[in-house]
């Protein structure tokens, strides 16, 4: 195990992304069909935000105002844009940052996910799970 390796060696590269203009119904479908908890928001290939499952669920739960949730929520999700709930102030890692740097960032900030970028371009995501998987293989 070498914690001086770049985070790009252990990050998740195959990502599902959304754009700021996508409807939240797209986000709901992604979270319903995948087991991950973060969706990067991109404009072309540049990272502009992140939607977490907990933020999405908090927004969805705030819409629970009557007993007709099934119809009302789907309609509201179709007319609400990702840019309305995405987080834009993000902790990020550069692709050549070392794994030990990522560990420090996770421990200091309690992040659950860090986008990995080269400049503004999104290359992947790193989670504490990725680091644990790497360490467990040593």
Secondary structure, DSSP 4 states (H G I P E B T S, - for coil): --TTSBGGGTSB----EE-TTSBHHHHHHHHHH---SEEEEEETTEEEEEEEHHHHHHHHHHT--SS-HHHHHHHHHHH-BGGGT-B-S--EEETT-BHHHHHHHHHHH--S-EEEEETTEEEEEE-HHHHHHHHHT-
